[in-house]
Amino acid sequence: LYLPKGTEHFLSDIHGEFKAFSHVLRNGSGAVRKKIDDVFGHTLSTADKMSLATLIYYPEEKLEIAQREEENIVRQTEDDIENWYKITLYRLIEVCKTVSSKYTRSKVRKALPEDYAYVIEELITEKQEVLNKEAYYEAIINTILELGQADNFIVALAELVQRLVIDHLHIVGDIYDRGPGPHIIMDTLCQYHSVDVQWGNHDMVWMGAAAGSLACIANVIRMSARYGNLATLEDGYGINLLPLATDCEAFAIKFNTDYNTKDLGLDTKMHKAIAILQFKLEGQLIMRHPEFHMESRMLLDKIDFQKKTVCVDGKTYPMKDVDFPTLDPEHPYELTEEESKVMLRLQQVFMRCEKLQRHVKFLYSKGGMYKIYNGNLLYHGCVPLNPDGSFKQVEICGKEYSGKALYDILEYYARRGYYAKDAKERALGQDMIWYIWAGPGSPVFGKAKMATFERYFLEDKETHIEEKNSYYKLLENEEVIGSILEEFGLDKADAHIVNGHVPVEQIHGESPIKCGGKLLIIDGGFSKAYQKKTGIAGYTLVCNSRGMRLVAHEPFESTEAAILKESDIFSDSIVVENFSRRKMVADTDTGKE
């Protein structure tokens, strides 16, 4: 109870950018570099500190480069190489001592790599009773070198520093969609020592797809096609999409530089086929649930094929494309026999994909709609509000809910959609998961509509606007933010809200710190798709025993550049709050427990 509290690390809206995510995890948003500064102060040059930091982030790769350099420099004697190893090991041991000092001996022991646990413990523990300490430690290091274990030992120490510098990781939503590697991020999180997840709307739609919701499956495939990421489904999860190929025009793929354009023709066809399927399936779902009040999203029956127009919200607009061979104007929401077969086949594939099911079970076991942790409230999106700042009432299954109760009921149904044994209850839960993804009353979506149809088919940019919930206009209103904290049982005097979902446009002078530091929006655009809008490549939040700081990241060039040029992406640190006294474990949830 009387040790300093561990460091919490908050990340949000990673959107499949696994390389940038991995780097931020390795460098602890600058926490590793800060520890190196604390330990060595002015006794090491900036270049040496950068070199040591890079070795801690990428030990195996860095050692490989060091060995190549040794081979090239014939003049280097055995002594030089041995000296480099000795100096490096001593430096790493010093950093390990510092990062392990605020934990109990037992906690550090559990974090130690099995093969070297005994030796590392000897090296990082001060031995008052040994008279000739220097000789004792030197003997251990010499033995490591003699046994040819120096490389493995350096890797073990570097990974220990990465592990101890962050005590707990919070992912405030949106691991999936847009970037190429959400499955790699999920594999990393499944192995992580201490983590929780607040579900984002993009995570929800994947959870619905894994549960077997046809509307969610169609959305997942359409977005993968739109962002040139079908490889995530096909290679990452082994989901075969070939049944989908039919024909098209208005469905250009937004691809990034490493996209294989030879697939473009086929992917474009699949993109169109799945989009039409999505609109049909969503139409059926909206008809099943009049309480969703989403009839305005049913647009297939509003198309005039002769005039090539569509009626949206009472206004008629010309359409870019009305060539939909699978659409029956008399029964626009009915699937053709072929489409039904395709969807059932895809449903089987999604539900039988072992890796996807493992990842989604992890999201259910470690996640939720919101999290209260150490006096802070974490959620993705917004608490739905009316324009006057009062909590918006949302109808769910015939009853009205608002505030915390709305989150709780939606989470209840999201869990039933995956785990319920009763088929009817499970189907209702899956429809609710889709509503959480795209419904106007959903906290994680937070908009009046998702204008997918309009963006594909209508030139008029007015129709593309997705109106945000009033919450976003009231972010600086202390009374409103205070009432949200109180609604979730928190003290509005010293609690914070940590919020993901809406990119902060730093490029236009927008600050992620709202309402005098009560509310922190930490989506700064990990996703390359947002970086033009935000001007940076993501915020992360670090909360340790002394205070909270936001870190703004520069765009991540590549893992190779980080290793070879020793370029880090930690750029700019903004202090949110310095605690008046150092926070101890006694002040945390674990302490209370």
N, C-alpha and C positions, 0 to 999 in steps of 0.2 A: 504493500500500500504506500510505502514511503519512497518508492522509486519514481523517476519522471515517467509520465505517460508515453506510450509508444507513438511513433509518427504515423498519421493517417494520410493516405494518398487518394485523391479523388480524380477520376477521369470520366469523361462523358463524350458521347457522340463520336465514337471511334470509326464507325462506318467501314469496317473491313480493311482499314489502313494498317496492316499488321506490322510493317517495318517501322513506321513511326511509333506505333504502340509499343513494340518490343524495345525500342531505344529509350523511350520515356520510362518504361518499367526498369530498364537496366540502370539508367542514371538517376532514378528516383526524383525526376524533375529538378535536378541540380543538387539533390541532397548528398550524393556521393562527393561531388566537387566541393561542397561546403565542408564536409568532414575532412577532406584532404587539406583544405585551407586551415581548418581548426588545428589539425595535427602538426602541419609543417610550417605554417605561418610564412615568414620570409626566408626560412632556411632552404627552401627549394625554389628554383626558378619557375616561371609560369610554364615554360616548355616542358620541364620535368613533371610538373603537376598535371598538365594535359596528357602527357604520355602515361602517367600512372593511372589517371582516370580512364583513359581508353583501354588500358590493360584490364581494369576492373570490369568495364562494360563488355569487352569482347576478348576474354583471355586466350582462348584457343587460336583465334585468327591472329591476334597480336604476336603470340609466341612463334607462330609459323613465319611471320614476316621477320621477326628478330633472328630466327634461325637462317633464313635465306640471306639476310644481311651478313651474318657471321660467315657463311660459306663464301660470300663474295669478297670478304676482307681477309685475305690470306695472312696479313700481318698480325691478326688477333691471336694472341697466345691462349693456351688453356687457362692461364691465370686471369686474363681479361674476361673470358666467358664466365669463369667461376665467380669473379667479382661482381659481374652484372647480376648473376643469379642471387648472390648473397645480399647485395644492396636492395634488389627488388623484393626479395623475401622479407628482409627487415622492414622495408617501407609498408608492405602489405600487412605485416603483423601489427605494426603500430596503428594502422587504420582499423584493423579488426579489434584491437583493444578498445579503441574509442567507441566504435559502433556497438560493441557488446556491453559497454560499461553500464548502460541504463536498464539492462535486463537482469533477471535473476540467473544464477549459475545454471539452474535446471532448464530454463527457457533456452539459453544459449546452447546447452548440451543437446537439446532436442533438434536444434537447427544445424548442428554440425554434420558434415558429410561422414557417413559411416566409416569409410576406409581410413580416415585421418583424424577421427574425433579425439582419440587419446592424445595424439601429438599436438594438435591445434590447442587443445585445452591446456596442455603444459606451457605452450608458448604464449598464450594470451593471459595467463594467470600469473599475477605477481607472487613471487615466492620470497617472503621476508626471511625465512629461516635458512635459505641457501647462502652461504658466505660468498662464494665466488659465482655470483649470478651470471656474469658475462660469459664465463667459461662454460657454464652449464647450457645456456641457450645456444652458444656457438657450436657446442658439440652436437646438439640436436640438428642444427642446420647443416653442419658438415655431413652428418649421417644421411640426411635427405639427399644431398648432392651425390654422395658416394653410391647410394642405392639407385641413382638415375631416376629419382622420383620428383625432381624439381618442377618439371612442367606440370605434372598432374597436381602437385601440391599448390602451385600458383593458381591453377584453375579452381581448385577447391577453396582457396582463400578468397579469390575474386567473387565466386558465387556466394560465399558466406557474407561478404560485405553487401552485395546486392540484396540478399535475403534479410539481413538485419537492419538495413537502412530504412526499410518500410515495414511497419508492424502490421498494418491492415490496409487493404485496398478496397475502395468503393468504386463501382462502375455505375454512373448515373444514367444508364440507358443508351440504347442504339449502338449495339455491337455490329449489327447486320446491315447489309445493302450498301450499294455504291462502290465501295472498294473491293479489291480482289481476294482478301483473305480472312473473312470472318471465322471460317472453320479453324484457321491456324490460331487466331486469337482465343477462340473457345477452348482449343486444346491446351493453350498456355494457362487460361483461367482455371480449367479443371485440375491442373497440377499445383495451383498457387496455394501458399500456406494459409492465407487468411483473407477471405474476400466476400463481399456481398454485391448484389446487382439490383438496381431499381429498373424494372422493365420499361423500355422505351417502346414507342409505337412500332418501330421496325423490328424489335425483338418479338413483340406480340404477334405480328403477322406470320413470322417463322414458327412460333409456338403453335399457332392455329393450324399452319400447314402440316406440322409434324403430328398434330392430333387427328388430322384427316379432313379438315374443313376445306371444301372445294373452292370456296370464294378466296380463302387465304392462299391456297396453293396457286391459284391463277394469279393473284397479286405478286407472290414471291417470284414466279417465273417471269411475269411481265417486267418487273423491275430489274431482274438479272439480265433480261434481254435488252432493256432500254439503256443500261449502263455498260453493256458489253462484258457482262460478268457471268455468262452462262457456264464458264469453266468452274465457277464456285460450285454450281450444282453438279456438273458432269464429272469433273476431276476431284473436287474437294469432297463431295458427298456421294459420288458414284450414281447419280440419278440420270437415267437416260431420257433425253427429251426428243428423240427423233420422231415419235408419233405426231409431233405438233406441226410439221411443215405443210403449210398451204400458201396462198399467194397475196402480193401487196405493193403500196406506194408511200402512204403518209407516215411510214414507220421507220424513219432513219435511226440508226443506232448511235448513241452518244458514246464514242469510244475514247479511251485514253491511249497514250503513245505505244504501250506494249500490247495492244489488241491485235489479234491475228485477222487481218482484213479478208483473208481467203474465205472465212466463215460468214462474211457480211451478208451475202444473198440469202443463205439459209436462215441465219439469225433474224433477218428482217421479216421473213415470212412467218417464222415462229412468233415473233413479236406481235404481228398483226393478229394471228390466229388466237393467241392467248388473251390479247386485249379484248377482242369481241367476246370470247368465252367469259372473261372476267365481268364484263358489263351484263351479260345474261345471268350469270350466277348471282351477282349482287342484286339484280332486279328481283330474282326469285326470293332472295333472303329478305329484302325490304318488304315484299308482299306478305311474307310470313310474319313480319313484325311491324304492324302499323304503329305500335307505341314508339318506334324509333323516330317517327316523323321525318322520314327521309325520302318521301315520294318524289321530291324535286330532283333527286339523283337518278331517277328512272328516265332515261332520255332516248332509249332505242325506239320506244313507241311514239316519240315526238318527231321522228325523221320523216320528211316528205321526199320520197325517192325520185319523184318526177321533177320537182323543183330544186332538188339537192339542197334542202334547207333543214334546219332543226329549230324547234321552239324550246328555249331555255328561260325559265322564270318569266314566261309570258311574252318574251321577245323572240323574233325570228332572225336567225343568222344563216348565211350561206356556209355550206360545208366544203372542206377541201377534198373529201373522198367519201363516196357512198357505195363503193364496190365491196359489198359484204356477201359473198356467195352463200354463206351458211345462215344468213338471217332471213327468216320468213316474216315479211311485214305484217301478216295477219296475227302471227304468234311470236313476237320478237324475242320473248324471254325463254322460249323453249329450245333446248339443246337438240341438235340433229342426232340421229342414231350414232353416227361416227364420233361426234363431239362427246356424247355420253360415254362411249367406249374409251376414248382418249382420257377423259377425266377420271374414270374408274381405275384405269391402268396407272395413271399418275398418283392417285390416292394410295393405291397399294404400295407403289414404289416409295413414296414419302413415309408411309407408316411402317415400312419394313427396313428403312435405312438405319442400320445399327448406330452409325456415327451420329446422325442427326438426332436420333432418339436419346442417345447418351448426352448430347449437348443440351437438348431441351429439358431433360430430367434435371440436369445441373442448374439450369435457369429457374426451374420450379423449386429446387431444394435450397438454393442460395439467394433467391430473388423474391420480389414482391412489388406491389404498386408504389410503395413508399417505404422509407426506413427512418426510424428515430434512433440516432446513435450518438452517445455522448453529448446530449443536449442540442443536437442539430437535426433538422428535418431535411431529408433528401428525397427528391422526386424528379421525374422527367416530365417536361410539359408544364402544366399549370393546374391550379385549383380553379375549376370553372366558376366564374363570378358574373353577376349582373352588372350593368353599367354603373349602378350606384355603389358597387363594392360588396353588396350582400352575396351570400353563397347561392349559386344558381341551382334550382331544383331540376333534377333530371329523372325522367320516368324510366324505371327498369322493372319489367315484368309486372306492370300494373300498379306499382308503388313509387312514390317520389323520394329521391335521396339527394343529399347535398353534402359538401364538405367532406369530412373524414368518412362518414357513413357511405358516401358514394364510392370512394376508393375501396372500402372494405367489401361492399357488395359486388363490385366489379371483379375484385380479386377472387372472391368466393366462386363466381361463375367461371372465371378463367381457369381455376383449378379443376372445377367439375368437367369442363370441356376436354380436359386431358385424362383425368383419373376416374370419372364416374363410371360405375359398372352398368347402370341403366342406360340403354341406347338413347331414349328420349331426352333424358337429363344431359347426357353427353352432347347430343346434337344442339340442345339449347345453349349449353356452355360454349360450344364452338361458334354459334351465331353471335354470342356476346363477345367472344374474342375478336371477331371481325368488327363488331361495333366499337370496341376499344381502339382498334387500329384506325378506323375512319369515321366514327360517329360524332355528330356535333356536340354531344354532351360528354365526350370522353376526355378525361384529364390529360392523357398522354398525347392526344392529337391536338386538341385546343383550337380548332378552327371550325367555321360554319360549314365548310364542305371541302372535299378533295376534288379539285377540278381536272381530273385525269382526262375525261372525255373531251372537255373544252380544249385542253392543251394539244391533244392529238388532231382534232378535227376543225377547230374554229380559228380563223385568223385574228379576230377581234380580241386584243389583249385584255380588254375590260373583263371578258368572261373568264380569264385565267386567274383573276384575283381570288385568293382564299382569305376571307376575313377572319382575323384572329379574335380569340375570346377577350373580353374586357380586361381580364387579368393583366394583359400586356400593357394596357394604358395606365394601370394603377400600381406599377412596380415601385414607384417612389412615394406611394401614399403610406405613411407610417401606421395609420389606424388600420388600414386594410391588411398590411403585412403582419401587424401585431395580432389581428383577429385570426389570421390563418395559423400562426404559431399557437395561439391559445386553443384553437379548435382541435389541434393535435396534442394538446396537453403539455405544451412547452412554455417556459417562462419567456415572455416577449422582451424582457430586459437584456438577457444575455445569450439567447439562442440565435441561430442563423438558419436560413433556408439555402440549401445548395441545389441548384436547378440546372438541368440540361435542356436540350431540344432546339432552342432558337439561337442561331449563330449571332454572336456579338460583332457588330461591324466596327471594329477598332479603326479601320481605315477612314471612317467618317467621324472619328472622335467619340464613338460610343464607348462607355465604360462598362465592364462586367460587374462592377460593384454598384448595387442599387440600394436605395433607402438607407443611406448612411452606414452601409456595411452589413445591414440585416439580411440582405438577399444577394447571393452570388450566382451569376449565370456563367457556367464554365464551358459552354460550347463556343469555341473560337474557330472551329473549322479544321479538325483533323482531316476531314474528307477533302480531297483535292477539288471536288466539285464546288466547295464553298469558299475556297481561298481567295478568289477574286473579290468576293463580297466582303470577307472579313479582313483581308490584308495580313493575316497571320495564319499559323497552322495549329491552332488549338490552345486552350488554356488548360492548366491542371491546377489543382489546389492542394497545398501541403499544410497539414495542421500538426504541429508538434507540441512539446510541453511548454514552449515559450510564446507561441502565437500562431496566427494563420497567415499564409502568404499565397498569392496567386502568381502562377508562372505563365508568361506568354511565350509561346514557342515559335521559332522561325520554321519555315517549310523544311522538311527533312529531305536532304538531297539523296542519300543512299547509304546503306550499311557500309559499302566499300569506302565511300568518302569519309564516313565516321572513323573507319579503322586506319586508312592510309593517311588522310590529311589530319587526323585527330580532331576533326571538327565536331563540336557538340551542337545540339539544337536548343539547349537551354539558353534563353535569350534575356528575358526581362522579368524581374521579380518585383511584385507590388505587395507591400505589406498591407494586409487587410486589418489586422488587429494584433497588438502585442499584449499578452496577458499581464495583468498587474502583478500577479505572482505566478511562479512556475507551476504548471498543472501536474499533479501527481496521479499515480494509478488510482489513489483513493477518490479522486474527483471524477472518475470515469464509470461507465456502466459496469465494467468488470470489477472495479473497486467496490461498488455497491453490492454486487453479487457476492 
